[in-house]
Amino acid sequence: EGNLIANVESCEDALGVKSSSDRILIILPMFHSFMMTVGILTPLLTGFGIVLVTSLKPLSNVIQEMIRKRVTILPAIPQIYQALANASIPWYVHWLLPLRLAISGAAPLPAETVERFNKKFRIKLLEGYGLSEASPVVTFNPLRGVQKTGSCGLPIKNVEVSIRDERGRVLPAGEVGEVCVRGPNVMSGYLNRADETAKTIRDGWLHTGDLGKMETDGYLYIVDRLKDMLLVHGMNVYPREIEEVIHRFPGVKECAVVGRADTSKGETPVAFFAEEEGKSVDLKALREYCRANLADYKCPREFHTMPALPRNPAGKILKNDLRARASKKPGPSLAAASS
């Protein structure tokens, strides 16, 4: 309880809540920690309104509901912002929407999505970072101040963040290491899992399992999940870097990169993607685009086209499912794409 209340107080400060006029849209599952704290507990404890939407389909009805109910804050996941950015919406809608703030969390937000959304809606789309063990919000791009695309922002009030190596030593600015968190929002431990708790919380710091770097100005950049990092020819390869490149290719709606065991390389990157509705992606052209924008050892050797990427109810891509698919022998079309 104390963890949640502490995080709510910090979120209230970060969001610049105006209790007399703000209304927040609940569009994600309420069991998700991001929605629970930002979408339910924060308005309940600070006194601003909640607007419930039961379905995202059709998207036009959601937008009409936001206009009709005077929604001012929209917390959502990248997938929703991508759908909004790509939707056919009249140019004048941004004049009618009372939104003052759009918040993205729960998964990495592609820079391409930010650019498209901002151009269409002319609303601040700010990315944050958090995890359930931290109740969950840890950092947020400041509402009043510099907002940096690609960054998860600054630590929120009363929360500390440090970047540490495998021995727990603090790394200097700009170096990649494990993101560690300390503050009143951090859990005391996992229920009946003493060993796991001891591995996760060390010397008062929550070790998140996420790789990131912090610049000299204090802004946090998440590089990838520690468990998702690939080792190709002994070199670290971060799937998110590859995913950002693929996201920019015309016709790609969403993508994810995983590793597959390789006897000569250690691991090899394998890409999965879904196409935008009504568009077809040339696999050979996509591979050439990756070669032009990535070092050769980072380029995926296979590209799998899927109707949609597998996700859990909270919207996170199920990379374990994709790893299982990647471990299977590729079909003829994939072999051609990797030749």
Disulfide bonds with the S-S distance in Angstrom:
none
